């Protein structure tokens, strides 16, 4: 018998000839867990307490062998029901995670599969947008795929007047867009409209000061934490996301630079705009590719959101982008990193602070559930007698930086254990790097910057074997993996005995991570882009 995973699923985007006002998802499920008795789609926004269930009509299409069953499904998402509910709840902007829940005969609880996008998916209807009017609001529904390949239903909301303006601008994209381009307009964004990136923000400030011949703009949501400060400092060069000025400028831009998915900066977060906008899309990542999940979204052959150019830090990263992400050499630009420039320019305060930074990277496991809590494992670690003895023995100051989704849940728990607890922002992480003896993480993308210090990085990954196999993908080797508290603490003692110096032979030497150490990355990025445009 073939060696099948418990559940495998191939998803695709479909449509209905009878109902053009709906979005459909379809797929094929193959399972070794037995006969399926029930299946349904669950769409959820847990933060806003929104949940929608869509029963699936399915038939067992075929039996691969005596124990392997397979079925196909195709279901509409009932956007009218979703529209009415989000209006009732007063939630107009949201992303709904999509899970497939399958009840197998003999199981007490259903198996959960978070839907992901794959190379074999049918992309024909991925860029479809459905519009629903509700009172004075116009809701736009579309599928979106995040950096890890997970499928979301994205809902964007506009007032009627702005929606009309958007419709007019969208029409321009179809007909006269090339005539409106202005080669001197560059639009810049961060990870998302709500969260700027140090690399892209630093480059924007550089353009504002050094290249005033370029009309550079930075896009932020009005509810972004630093929006007011940015607006006060740079005025009209800060474009509120979804404003009329932003829409007009986006259409006229010849360059769009982001550190996250470019579709997050489109008026509707859909691939529908990706190919219509003539601006060159440039990825300026906030960390070295190969330890982050950009590979899924920006994979050239995946049909998701391939960009025109990718700025890399070093030859090793450029090779990774070429071999694993499918980009040709002339689209890979090696220019360095503003974040690394800043880190290298600062004096380390290791002896004064004597800190140990824990940096859990929240993950999602499509086999078991949408979210994979890492903070819970780190909480168990800091509660252990072994860890407390280690901290006391070497007089260390333990710090943990938590993701936004885990901060409110675990903050008090870590504080009760006398752990300095921070929100996982770029500035907090970078400031902690300056005075840390070592970093314990499960491959958070920013650990690559810390590697430049020559201090050790230890990868703590206490998952079970199945999850471990899923998360351990090819990446640039930046830390020695440990999977149990006992093994981790043994390695911590060994590291402390070296004086907290990085002596792990399989880690990339820091000098290979960043090709340039002259604080001139912004100059190089600008010159290399001008040469390519």
Beta strands, then each sheet from edge to edge (+ up, - down):
strand 1: 7-14
strand 2: 24-31
strand 3: 36-45
strand 4: 50-55
strand 5: 59-63
strand 6: 69-76
strand 7: 94-104
strand 8: 111-114
strand 9: 129-134
strand 10: 137-145
strand 11: 151-159
strand 12: 185-188
strand 13: 215-220
strand 14: 238-240
strand 15: 255-258
strand 16: 280-284
strand 17: 309-312
strand 18: 332-334
strand 19: 355-359
strand 20: 363-365
strand 21: 369-372
strand 22: 397-402
strand 23: 420-423
strand 24: 436-441
strand 25: 457-460
strand 26: 480-482
sheet 1: 1+ 2- 6+ 5-
sheet 2: 4+ 3- 7+ 8-
sheet 3: 4+ 3- 7+ 11- 10+ 9-
sheet 4: 14+ 13+ 12+ 15+ 16+ 17+ 18+
sheet 5: 23+ 22+ 19+ 24+ 25+ 26+
sheet 6: 20+ 21-
end
